[in-house]
Amino acid sequence: MTLTQEVIEAGALAMANFDASQVDCPTLKSVDEFRFDKERDEYLRRSKVVLAAAIAASKRQGVA
């Protein structure tokens, strides 16, 4: 897997929508739907870190 912007955004949406489901909030369909830039940027940052770690782990295991 390659860490593209599309992949990072998909990860950010998955994390945000999981959090939203925990407090009965509506889900997002795109990163453009975040209410605050700071919130969007934080989810994108976290997604990039988590996905990069997952890709590195899969490469170490010979999966990727």
All heavy atoms as TSV, in Angstrom:
chain	resi	resn	atom	element	x	y	z
A	1	MET	N	N	0.848	-1.174	0.000
A	1	MET	CA	C	0.000	0.000	0.000
A	1	MET	C	C	0.892	1.235	0.000
A	1	MET	O	O	1.908	1.276	0.668
A	1	MET	CB	C	-0.899	0.004	1.235
A	1	MET	CG	C	-1.689	1.277	1.391
A	1	MET	SD	S	-2.580	1.452	2.943
A	1	MET	CE	C	-3.875	0.276	2.694
A	2	THR	N	N	0.469	2.233	-0.747
A	2	THR	CA	C	1.178	3.498	-0.793
A	2	THR	C	C	0.394	4.532	-0.001
A	2	THR	O	O	-0.831	4.580	-0.071
A	2	THR	CB	C	1.329	3.975	-2.253
A	2	THR	OG1	O	2.008	2.965	-2.987
A	2	THR	CG2	C	2.106	5.263	-2.329
A	3	LEU	N	N	1.103	5.343	0.726
A	3	LEU	CA	C	0.471	6.354	1.566
A	3	LEU	C	C	0.174	7.604	0.731
A	3	LEU	O	O	0.961	8.526	0.664
A	3	LEU	CB	C	1.377	6.688	2.745
A	3	LEU	CG	C	0.766	7.468	3.886
A	3	LEU	CD1	C	-0.456	6.771	4.438
A	3	LEU	CD2	C	1.783	7.646	4.988
A	4	THR	N	N	-0.969	7.592	0.073
A	4	THR	CA	C	-1.395	8.727	-0.741
A	4	THR	C	C	-2.308	9.641	0.076
A	4	THR	O	O	-2.799	9.251	1.141
A	4	THR	CB	C	-2.164	8.253	-1.978
A	4	THR	OG1	O	-3.376	7.603	-1.544
A	4	THR	CG2	C	-1.340	7.289	-2.825
A	5	GLN	N	N	-2.569	10.825	-0.432
A	5	GLN	CA	C	-3.479	11.745	0.241
A	5	GLN	C	C	-4.869	11.131	0.372
A	5	GLN	O	O	-5.542	11.282	1.388
A	5	GLN	CB	C	-3.548	13.079	-0.507
A	5	GLN	CG	C	-4.325	14.148	0.230
A	5	GLN	CD	C	-3.718	14.532	1.570
A	5	GLN	OE1	O	-2.508	14.452	1.764
A	5	GLN	NE2	N	-4.556	14.947	2.497
A	6	GLU	N	N	-5.283	10.405	-0.653
A	6	GLU	CA	C	-6.600	9.746	-0.626
A	6	GLU	C	C	-6.676	8.722	0.509
A	6	GLU	O	O	-7.682	8.638	1.218
A	6	GLU	CB	C	-6.864	9.074	-1.965
A	6	GLU	CG	C	-8.215	8.415	-2.063
A	6	GLU	CD	C	-8.463	7.777	-3.420
A	6	GLU	OE1	O	-7.535	7.691	-4.250
A	6	GLU	OE2	O	-9.600	7.339	-3.638
A	7	VAL	N	N	-5.623	7.965	0.701
A	7	VAL	CA	C	-5.573	6.967	1.780
A	7	VAL	C	C	-5.571	7.665	3.144
A	7	VAL	O	O	-6.288	7.244	4.060
A	7	VAL	CB	C	-4.336	6.053	1.611
A	7	VAL	CG1	C	-4.134	5.171	2.830
A	7	VAL	CG2	C	-4.468	5.206	0.358
A	8	ILE	N	N	-4.796	8.721	3.271
A	8	ILE	CA	C	-4.741	9.467	4.533
A	8	ILE	C	C	-6.115	10.042	4.862
A	8	ILE	O	O	-6.584	9.949	6.002
A	8	ILE	CB	C	-3.681	10.583	4.458
A	8	ILE	CG1	C	-2.276	9.979	4.340
A	8	ILE	CG2	C	-3.765	11.504	5.675
A	8	ILE	CD1	C	-1.203	10.969	3.957
A	9	GLU	N	N	-6.795	10.608	3.861
A	9	GLU	CA	C	-8.125	11.169	4.083
A	9	GLU	C	C	-9.135	10.093	4.467
A	9	GLU	O	O	-9.976	10.309	5.340
A	9	GLU	CB	C	-8.594	11.931	2.848
A	9	GLU	CG	C	-7.825	13.225	2.642
A	9	GLU	CD	C	-8.209	13.973	1.382
A	9	GLU	OE1	O	-9.147	13.526	0.663
A	9	GLU	OE2	O	-7.581	15.008	1.107
A	10	ALA	N	N	-9.043	8.929	3.838
A	10	ALA	CA	C	-9.944	7.827	4.188
A	10	ALA	C	C	-9.731	7.392	5.634
A	10	ALA	O	O	-10.693	7.132	6.368
A	10	ALA	CB	C	-9.730	6.647	3.237
A	11	GLY	N	N	-8.484	7.345	6.063
A	11	GLY	CA	C	-8.187	7.002	7.453
A	11	GLY	C	C	-8.716	8.048	8.416
A	11	GLY	O	O	-9.272	7.723	9.462
A	12	ALA	N	N	-8.546	9.322	8.063
A	12	ALA	CA	C	-9.042	10.402	8.914
A	12	ALA	C	C	-10.557	10.334	9.050
A	12	ALA	O	O	-11.104	10.501	10.147
A	12	ALA	CB	C	-8.616	11.759	8.348
A	13	LEU	N	N	-11.238	10.067	7.945
A	13	LEU	CA	C	-12.701	9.946	7.996
A	13	LEU	C	C	-13.124	8.763	8.849
A	13	LEU	O	O	-14.080	8.855	9.627
A	13	LEU	CB	C	-13.272	9.805	6.590
A	13	LEU	CG	C	-13.340	11.087	5.782
A	13	LEU	CD1	C	-13.789	10.777	4.354
A	13	LEU	CD2	C	-14.265	12.088	6.419
A	14	ALA	N	N	-12.424	7.656	8.718
A	14	ALA	CA	C	-12.758	6.475	9.526
A	14	ALA	C	C	-12.611	6.777	11.009
A	14	ALA	O	O	-13.489	6.425	11.813
A	14	ALA	CB	C	-11.869	5.297	9.130
A	15	MET	N	N	-11.532	7.446	11.382
A	15	MET	CA	C	-11.322	7.791	12.789
A	15	MET	C	C	-12.370	8.781	13.284
A	15	MET	O	O	-12.937	8.617	14.366
A	15	MET	CB	C	-9.923	8.383	12.987
A	15	MET	CG	C	-8.818	7.365	12.920
A	15	MET	SD	S	-7.262	8.150	13.384
A	15	MET	CE	C	-6.345	7.885	11.901
A	16	ALA	N	N	-12.625	9.817	12.499
A	16	ALA	CA	C	-13.610	10.828	12.892
A	16	ALA	C	C	-15.002	10.224	13.004
A	16	ALA	O	O	-15.746	10.515	13.945
A	16	ALA	CB	C	-13.612	11.974	11.890
A	17	ASN	N	N	-15.352	9.349	12.062
A	17	ASN	CA	C	-16.679	8.746	12.096
A	17	ASN	C	C	-16.816	7.752	13.243
A	17	ASN	O	O	-17.896	7.621	13.827
A	17	ASN	CB	C	-17.014	8.106	10.746
A	17	ASN	CG	C	-17.352	9.158	9.716
A	17	ASN	OD1	O	-17.808	10.247	10.043
A	17	ASN	ND2	N	-17.116	8.843	8.460
A	18	PHE	N	N	-15.739	7.077	13.595
A	18	PHE	CA	C	-15.787	6.219	14.779
A	18	PHE	C	C	-16.042	7.069	16.017
A	18	PHE	O	O	-16.910	6.750	16.837
A	18	PHE	CB	C	-14.485	5.430	14.940
A	18	PHE	CG	C	-14.463	4.646	16.216
A	18	PHE	CD1	C	-15.126	3.434	16.310
A	18	PHE	CD2	C	-13.816	5.142	17.336
A	18	PHE	CE1	C	-15.135	2.725	17.500
A	18	PHE	CE2	C	-13.821	4.442	18.532
A	18	PHE	CZ	C	-14.481	3.223	18.612
A	19	ASP	N	N	-15.289	8.165	16.150
A	19	ASP	CA	C	-15.487	9.052	17.293
A	19	ASP	C	C	-16.909	9.603	17.311
A	19	ASP	O	O	-17.545	9.659	18.363
A	19	ASP	CB	C	-14.483	10.205	17.266
A	19	ASP	CG	C	-13.065	9.751	17.574
A	19	ASP	OD1	O	-12.877	8.595	18.043
A	19	ASP	OD2	O	-12.135	10.543	17.338
A	20	ALA	N	N	-17.413	9.987	16.158
A	20	ALA	CA	C	-18.775	10.531	16.065
A	20	ALA	C	C	-19.809	9.494	16.493
A	20	ALA	O	O	-20.794	9.828	17.160
A	20	ALA	CB	C	-19.059	11.003	14.643
A	21	SER	N	N	-19.574	8.251	16.152
A	21	SER	CA	C	-20.533	7.197	16.510
A	21	SER	C	C	-20.573	6.956	18.016
A	21	SER	O	O	-21.589	6.495	18.540
A	21	SER	CB	C	-20.190	5.886	15.787
A	21	SER	OG	O	-19.037	5.278	16.343
A	22	GLN	N	N	-19.499	7.286	18.711
A	22	GLN	CA	C	-19.453	7.095	20.153
A	22	GLN	C	C	-20.297	8.113	20.911
A	22	GLN	O	O	-20.678	7.889	22.052
A	22	GLN	CB	C	-18.000	7.159	20.657
A	22	GLN	CG	C	-17.096	6.112	20.049
A	22	GLN	CD	C	-17.548	4.701	20.374
A	22	GLN	OE1	O	-17.603	4.322	21.532
A	22	GLN	NE2	N	-17.892	3.938	19.348
A	23	VAL	N	N	-20.582	9.232	20.267
A	23	VAL	CA	C	-21.360	10.291	20.918
A	23	VAL	C	C	-22.623	10.634	20.126
A	23	VAL	O	O	-23.189	11.699	20.269
A	23	VAL	CB	C	-20.503	11.557	21.152
A	23	VAL	CG1	C	-19.441	11.299	22.200
A	23	VAL	CG2	C	-19.878	12.039	19.859
A	24	ASP	N	N	-23.042	9.704	19.264
A	24	ASP	CA	C	-24.281	9.828	18.506
A	24	ASP	C	C	-24.332	11.101	17.654
A	24	ASP	O	O	-25.323	11.822	17.643
A	24	ASP	CB	C	-25.485	9.763	19.456
A	24	ASP	CG	C	-26.754	9.363	18.721
A	24	ASP	OD1	O	-26.653	8.631	17.716
A	24	ASP	OD2	O	-27.840	9.787	19.158
A	25	CYS	N	N	-23.242	11.372	16.951
A	25	CYS	CA	C	-23.176	12.510	16.029
A	25	CYS	C	C	-23.244	11.989	14.591
A	25	CYS	O	O	-22.922	10.822	14.334
A	25	CYS	CB	C	-21.867	13.272	16.204
A	25	CYS	SG	S	-21.802	14.238	17.715
A	26	PRO	N	N	-23.632	12.836	13.657
A	26	PRO	CA	C	-23.679	12.395	12.253
A	26	PRO	C	C	-22.282	12.096	11.717
A	26	PRO	O	O	-21.287	12.665	12.187
A	26	PRO	CB	C	-24.302	13.580	11.522
A	26	PRO	CG	C	-24.175	14.743	12.429
A	26	PRO	CD	C	-24.062	14.210	13.824
A	27	THR	N	N	-22.216	11.210	10.741
A	27	THR	CA	C	-20.935	10.848	10.138
A	27	THR	C	C	-20.604	11.804	8.992
A	27	THR	O	O	-21.474	12.483	8.449
A	27	THR	CB	C	-20.956	9.397	9.613
A	27	THR	OG1	O	-22.001	9.270	8.655
A	27	THR	CG2	C	-21.162	8.414	10.745
A	28	LEU	N	N	-19.340	11.834	8.642
A	28	LEU	CA	C	-18.847	12.681	7.561
A	28	LEU	C	C	-18.657	11.842	6.306
A	28	LEU	O	O	-18.298	10.673	6.382
A	28	LEU	CB	C	-17.505	13.304	7.960
A	28	LEU	CG	C	-17.483	14.101	9.258
A	28	LEU	CD1	C	-16.048	14.493	9.597
A	28	LEU	CD2	C	-18.365	15.313	9.154
A	29	LYS	N	N	-18.854	12.467	5.163
A	29	LYS	CA	C	-18.639	11.776	3.891
A	29	LYS	C	C	-17.345	12.209	3.204
A	29	LYS	O	O	-16.853	11.534	2.318
A	29	LYS	CB	C	-19.824	12.027	2.970
A	29	LYS	CG	C	-21.105	11.376	3.456
A	29	LYS	CD	C	-22.246	11.654	2.504
A	29	LYS	CE	C	-23.512	10.965	2.908
A	29	LYS	NZ	N	-24.118	11.430	4.142
A	30	SER	N	N	-16.794	13.343	3.640
A	30	SER	CA	C	-15.539	13.823	3.058
A	30	SER	C	C	-14.825	14.724	4.060
A	30	SER	O	O	-15.448	15.239	4.995
A	30	SER	CB	C	-15.809	14.568	1.744
A	30	SER	OG	O	-15.694	15.931	1.857
A	31	VAL	N	N	-13.532	14.919	3.844
A	31	VAL	CA	C	-12.771	15.780	4.746
A	31	VAL	C	C	-13.232	17.233	4.646
A	31	VAL	O	O	-12.964	18.027	5.540
A	31	VAL	CB	C	-11.244	15.677	4.524
A	31	VAL	CG1	C	-10.724	14.315	4.920
A	31	VAL	CG2	C	-10.871	16.025	3.108
A	32	ASP	N	N	-13.937	17.568	3.594
A	32	ASP	CA	C	-14.459	18.925	3.443
A	32	ASP	C	C	-15.609	19.209	4.410
A	32	ASP	O	O	-15.996	20.360	4.578
A	32	ASP	CB	C	-14.940	19.160	2.011
A	32	ASP	CG	C	-13.805	19.038	1.004
A	32	ASP	OD1	O	-12.666	19.405	1.346
A	32	ASP	OD2	O	-14.066	18.574	-0.117
A	33	GLU	N	N	-16.164	18.171	5.023
A	33	GLU	CA	C	-17.294	18.335	5.925
A	33	GLU	C	C	-16.895	18.614	7.381
A	33	GLU	O	O	-17.763	18.849	8.216
A	33	GLU	CB	C	-18.201	17.101	5.878
A	33	GLU	CG	C	-18.903	16.934	4.551
A	33	GLU	CD	C	-19.836	15.745	4.528
A	33	GLU	OE1	O	-20.061	15.106	5.567
A	33	GLU	OE2	O	-20.351	15.450	3.437
A	34	PHE	N	N	-15.592	18.594	7.679
A	34	PHE	CA	C	-15.166	18.951	9.036
A	34	PHE	C	C	-15.571	20.394	9.302
A	34	PHE	O	O	-15.433	21.258	8.436
A	34	PHE	CB	C	-13.654	18.806	9.195
A	34	PHE	CG	C	-13.199	17.407	9.454
A	34	PHE	CD1	C	-12.708	16.630	8.419
A	34	PHE	CD2	C	-13.248	16.864	10.727
A	34	PHE	CE1	C	-12.276	15.339	8.648
A	34	PHE	CE2	C	-12.811	15.566	10.976
A	34	PHE	CZ	C	-12.336	14.804	9.930
A	35	ARG	N	N	-16.064	20.658	10.485
A	35	ARG	CA	C	-16.505	22.011	10.827
A	35	ARG	C	C	-15.331	22.951	11.055
A	35	ARG	O	O	-15.416	24.142	10.771
A	35	ARG	CB	C	-17.381	21.983	12.081
A	35	ARG	CG	C	-18.725	21.345	11.830
A	35	ARG	CD	C	-19.571	21.303	13.061
A	35	ARG	NE	N	-19.826	22.663	13.554
A	35	ARG	CZ	C	-20.267	22.926	14.767
A	35	ARG	NH1	N	-20.503	21.956	15.609
A	35	ARG	NH2	N	-20.483	24.166	15.141
A	36	PHE	N	N	-14.220	22.421	11.559
A	36	PHE	CA	C	-13.079	23.265	11.896
A	36	PHE	C	C	-11.818	22.735	11.222
A	36	PHE	O	O	-11.538	21.528	11.255
A	36	PHE	CB	C	-12.866	23.304	13.409
A	36	PHE	CG	C	-14.095	23.761	14.160
A	36	PHE	CD1	C	-14.850	22.854	14.879
A	36	PHE	CD2	C	-14.486	25.092	14.124
A	36	PHE	CE1	C	-15.993	23.258	15.560
A	36	PHE	CE2	C	-15.620	25.511	14.802
A	36	PHE	CZ	C	-16.374	24.593	15.520
A	37	ASP	N	N	-11.040	23.640	10.633
A	37	ASP	CA	C	-9.788	23.248	9.972
A	37	ASP	C	C	-8.839	22.563	10.940
A	37	ASP	O	O	-8.179	21.581	10.588
A	37	ASP	CB	C	-9.091	24.462	9.363
A	37	ASP	CG	C	-9.832	25.037	8.169
A	37	ASP	OD1	O	-10.713	24.342	7.607
A	37	ASP	OD2	O	-9.532	26.186	7.794
A	38	LYS	N	N	-8.763	23.070	12.162
A	38	LYS	CA	C	-7.854	22.503	13.161
A	38	LYS	C	C	-8.217	21.049	13.452
A	38	LYS	O	O	-7.337	20.191	13.562
A	38	LYS	CB	C	-7.908	23.338	14.441
A	38	LYS	CG	C	-6.954	22.893	15.505
A	38	LYS	CD	C	-7.016	23.810	16.708
A	38	LYS	CE	C	-6.068	23.325	17.787
A	38	LYS	NZ	N	-6.101	24.181	18.963
A	39	GLU	N	N	-9.506	20.762	13.555
A	39	GLU	CA	C	-9.966	19.395	13.807
A	39	GLU	C	C	-9.622	18.482	12.624
A	39	GLU	O	O	-9.106	17.378	12.797
A	39	GLU	CB	C	-11.478	19.410	14.036
A	39	GLU	CG	C	-12.064	18.064	14.366
A	39	GLU	CD	C	-13.567	18.160	14.579
A	39	GLU	OE1	O	-14.293	18.394	13.602
A	39	GLU	OE2	O	-13.989	18.007	15.736
A	40	ARG	N	N	-9.892	18.958	11.403
A	40	ARG	CA	C	-9.563	18.180	10.206
A	40	ARG	C	C	-8.071	17.897	10.142
A	40	ARG	O	O	-7.644	16.764	9.907
A	40	ARG	CB	C	-9.999	18.944	8.951
A	40	ARG	CG	C	-9.707	18.174	7.661
A	40	ARG	CD	C	-9.666	19.059	6.436
A	40	ARG	NE	N	-8.612	20.036	6.569
A	40	ARG	CZ	C	-8.770	21.341	6.388
A	40	ARG	NH1	N	-9.929	21.845	6.062
A	40	ARG	NH2	N	-7.747	22.165	6.546
A	41	ASP	N	N	-7.266	18.928	10.372
A	41	ASP	CA	C	-5.815	18.764	10.298
A	41	ASP	C	C	-5.306	17.759	11.327
A	41	ASP	O	O	-4.382	16.992	11.044
A	41	ASP	CB	C	-5.118	20.109	10.479
A	41	ASP	CG	C	-5.389	21.066	9.325
A	41	ASP	OD1	O	-5.879	20.625	8.266
A	41	ASP	OD2	O	-5.123	22.273	9.501
A	42	GLU	N	N	-5.908	17.747	12.503
A	42	GLU	CA	C	-5.499	16.798	13.547
A	42	GLU	C	C	-5.827	15.364	13.145
A	42	GLU	O	O	-5.014	14.454	13.306
A	42	GLU	CB	C	-6.156	17.150	14.891
A	42	GLU	CG	C	-5.769	16.238	16.017
A	42	GLU	CD	C	-4.287	16.268	16.374
A	42	GLU	OE1	O	-3.571	17.221	16.007
A	42	GLU	OE2	O	-3.828	15.320	17.036
A	43	TYR	N	N	-7.012	15.138	12.611
A	43	TYR	CA	C	-7.362	13.789	12.149
A	43	TYR	C	C	-6.472	13.356	10.987
A	43	TYR	O	O	-6.055	12.195	10.910
A	43	TYR	CB	C	-8.835	13.700	11.750
A	43	TYR	CG	C	-9.763	13.447	12.913
A	43	TYR	CD1	C	-10.588	14.442	13.407
A	43	TYR	CD2	C	-9.811	12.192	13.524
A	43	TYR	CE1	C	-11.440	14.209	14.483
A	43	TYR	CE2	C	-10.653	11.948	14.590
A	43	TYR	CZ	C	-11.457	12.956	15.066
A	43	TYR	OH	O	-12.299	12.717	16.126
A	44	LEU	N	N	-6.153	14.264	10.077
A	44	LEU	CA	C	-5.254	13.924	8.973
A	44	LEU	C	C	-3.869	13.570	9.492
A	44	LEU	O	O	-3.241	12.614	9.026
A	44	LEU	CB	C	-5.174	15.082	7.969
A	44	LEU	CG	C	-6.417	15.329	7.129
A	44	LEU	CD1	C	-6.300	16.647	6.376
A	44	LEU	CD2	C	-6.673	14.174	6.169
A	45	ARG	N	N	-3.381	14.335	10.477
A	45	ARG	CA	C	-2.061	14.054	11.065
A	45	ARG	C	C	-2.045	12.687	11.726
A	45	ARG	O	O	-1.135	11.885	11.517
A	45	ARG	CB	C	-1.703	15.145	12.074
A	45	ARG	CG	C	-0.306	14.998	12.664
A	45	ARG	CD	C	-0.071	15.986	13.794
A	45	ARG	NE	N	-0.876	15.675	14.971
A	45	ARG	CZ	C	-0.585	14.696	15.838
A	45	ARG	NH1	N	0.465	13.942	15.665
A	45	ARG	NH2	N	-1.356	14.488	16.890
A	46	ARG	N	N	-3.074	12.407	12.514
A	46	ARG	CA	C	-3.143	11.106	13.193
A	46	ARG	C	C	-3.247	9.961	12.194
A	46	ARG	O	O	-2.611	8.919	12.360
A	46	ARG	CB	C	-4.335	11.069	14.139
A	46	ARG	CG	C	-4.189	11.954	15.331
A	46	ARG	CD	C	-5.424	11.899	16.182
A	46	ARG	NE	N	-5.344	12.836	17.291
A	46	ARG	CZ	C	-6.161	12.827	18.311
A	46	ARG	NH1	N	-7.141	11.945	18.355
A	46	ARG	NH2	N	-6.031	13.700	19.267
A	47	SER	N	N	-4.055	10.150	11.177
A	47	SER	CA	C	-4.222	9.114	10.159
A	47	SER	C	C	-2.888	8.808	9.483
A	47	SER	O	O	-2.531	7.642	9.295
A	47	SER	CB	C	-5.245	9.575	9.117
A	47	SER	OG	O	-5.351	8.640	8.069
A	48	LYS	N	N	-2.154	9.852	9.131
A	48	LYS	CA	C	-0.861	9.662	8.460
A	48	LYS	C	C	0.098	8.872	9.342
A	48	LYS	O	O	0.777	7.957	8.871
A	48	LYS	CB	C	-0.268	11.023	8.099
A	48	LYS	CG	C	0.973	10.935	7.266
A	48	LYS	CD	C	1.416	12.316	6.827
A	48	LYS	CE	C	2.625	12.239	5.926
A	48	LYS	NZ	N	3.046	13.566	5.468
A	49	VAL	N	N	0.140	9.191	10.615
A	49	VAL	CA	C	1.039	8.496	11.548
A	49	VAL	C	C	0.648	7.024	11.681
A	49	VAL	O	O	1.494	6.128	11.587
A	49	VAL	CB	C	1.034	9.196	12.927
A	49	VAL	CG1	C	1.721	8.359	13.982
A	49	VAL	CG2	C	1.669	10.570	12.825
A	50	VAL	N	N	-0.638	6.774	11.889
A	50	VAL	CA	C	-1.109	5.396	12.088
A	50	VAL	C	C	-0.907	4.566	10.818
A	50	VAL	O	O	-0.426	3.425	10.876
A	50	VAL	CB	C	-2.595	5.381	12.523
A	50	VAL	CG1	C	-3.176	3.984	12.454
A	50	VAL	CG2	C	-2.735	5.955	13.912
A	51	LEU	N	N	-1.274	5.118	9.670
A	51	LEU	CA	C	-1.141	4.360	8.421
A	51	LEU	C	C	0.323	4.116	8.057
A	51	LEU	O	O	0.667	3.032	7.568
A	51	LEU	CB	C	-1.873	5.082	7.293
A	51	LEU	CG	C	-3.392	5.081	7.440
A	51	LEU	CD1	C	-4.030	6.023	6.433
A	51	LEU	CD2	C	-3.950	3.673	7.288
A	52	ALA	N	N	1.179	5.086	8.306
A	52	ALA	CA	C	2.612	4.885	8.045
A	52	ALA	C	C	3.159	3.763	8.920
A	52	ALA	O	O	3.946	2.927	8.461
A	52	ALA	CB	C	3.385	6.182	8.277
A	53	ALA	N	N	2.729	3.720	10.169
A	53	ALA	CA	C	3.171	2.647	11.064
A	53	ALA	C	C	2.637	1.293	10.594
A	53	ALA	O	O	3.365	0.291	10.636
A	53	ALA	CB	C	2.693	2.930	12.492
A	54	ALA	N	N	1.407	1.254	10.137
A	54	ALA	CA	C	0.822	-0.002	9.643
A	54	ALA	C	C	1.552	-0.493	8.396
A	54	ALA	O	O	1.832	-1.682	8.247
A	54	ALA	CB	C	-0.673	0.182	9.358
A	55	ILE	N	N	1.868	0.429	7.495
A	55	ILE	CA	C	2.595	0.062	6.290
A	55	ILE	C	C	3.982	-0.449	6.650
A	55	ILE	O	O	4.448	-1.475	6.112
A	55	ILE	CB	C	2.668	1.252	5.321
A	55	ILE	CG1	C	1.283	1.547	4.739
A	55	ILE	CG2	C	3.689	0.999	4.211
A	55	ILE	CD1	C	1.179	2.858	3.996
A	56	ALA	N	N	4.678	0.236	7.557
A	56	ALA	CA	C	6.013	-0.209	7.966
A	56	ALA	C	C	5.962	-1.588	8.605
A	56	ALA	O	O	6.805	-2.454	8.336
A	56	ALA	CB	C	6.615	0.805	8.939
A	57	ALA	N	N	4.955	-1.829	9.444
A	57	ALA	CA	C	4.829	-3.133	10.092
A	57	ALA	C	C	4.562	-4.227	9.076
A	57	ALA	O	O	5.118	-5.328	9.150
A	57	ALA	CB	C	3.723	-3.107	11.146
A	58	SER	N	N	3.706	-3.942	8.093
A	58	SER	CA	C	3.394	-4.962	7.097
A	58	SER	C	C	4.618	-5.263	6.230
A	58	SER	O	O	4.844	-6.407	5.825
A	58	SER	CB	C	2.200	-4.553	6.245
A	58	SER	OG	O	2.510	-3.449	5.433
A	59	LYS	N	N	5.446	-4.253	5.964
A	59	LYS	CA	C	6.670	-4.478	5.191
A	59	LYS	C	C	7.661	-5.337	5.988
A	59	LYS	O	O	8.314	-6.213	5.418
A	59	LYS	CB	C	7.311	-3.148	4.813
A	59	LYS	CG	C	6.577	-2.441	3.698
A	59	LYS	CD	C	7.247	-1.141	3.329
A	59	LYS	CE	C	6.480	-0.468	2.198
A	59	LYS	NZ	N	7.056	0.823	1.827
A	60	ARG	N	N	7.744	-5.087	7.298
A	60	ARG	CA	C	8.640	-5.894	8.125
A	60	ARG	C	C	8.183	-7.359	8.153
A	60	ARG	O	O	8.996	-8.259	8.244
A	60	ARG	CB	C	8.682	-5.350	9.553
A	60	ARG	CG	C	9.537	-4.126	9.718
A	60	ARG	CD	C	9.809	-3.793	11.167
A	60	ARG	NE	N	8.610	-3.600	11.949
A	60	ARG	CZ	C	7.914	-2.470	12.082
A	60	ARG	NH1	N	8.325	-1.401	11.423
A	60	ARG	NH2	N	6.852	-2.391	12.839
A	61	GLN	N	N	6.896	-7.565	8.053
A	61	GLN	CA	C	6.344	-8.932	8.072
A	61	GLN	C	C	6.283	-9.531	6.671
A	61	GLN	O	O	5.856	-10.667	6.496
A	61	GLN	CB	C	4.958	-8.933	8.692
A	61	GLN	CG	C	4.969	-8.565	10.159
A	61	GLN	CD	C	3.562	-8.513	10.734
A	61	GLN	OE1	O	2.568	-8.651	10.041
A	61	GLN	NE2	N	3.481	-8.293	12.037
A	62	GLY	N	N	6.681	-8.747	5.669
A	62	GLY	CA	C	6.672	-9.234	4.293
A	62	GLY	C	C	5.287	-9.289	3.674
A	62	GLY	O	O	5.075	-10.008	2.705
A	63	VAL	N	N	4.356	-8.519	4.208
A	63	VAL	CA	C	2.981	-8.536	3.690
A	63	VAL	C	C	2.818	-7.546	2.556
A	63	VAL	O	O	2.111	-7.818	1.589
A	63	VAL	CB	C	1.958	-8.209	4.824
A	63	VAL	CG1	C	0.560	-8.128	4.288
A	63	VAL	CG2	C	2.085	-9.231	5.922
A	64	ALA	N	N	3.430	-6.374	2.649
A	64	ALA	CA	C	3.236	-5.326	1.624
A	64	ALA	C	C	4.185	-5.482	0.471
A	64	ALA	O	O	5.197	-6.067	0.525
A	64	ALA	CB	C	3.415	-3.950	2.249
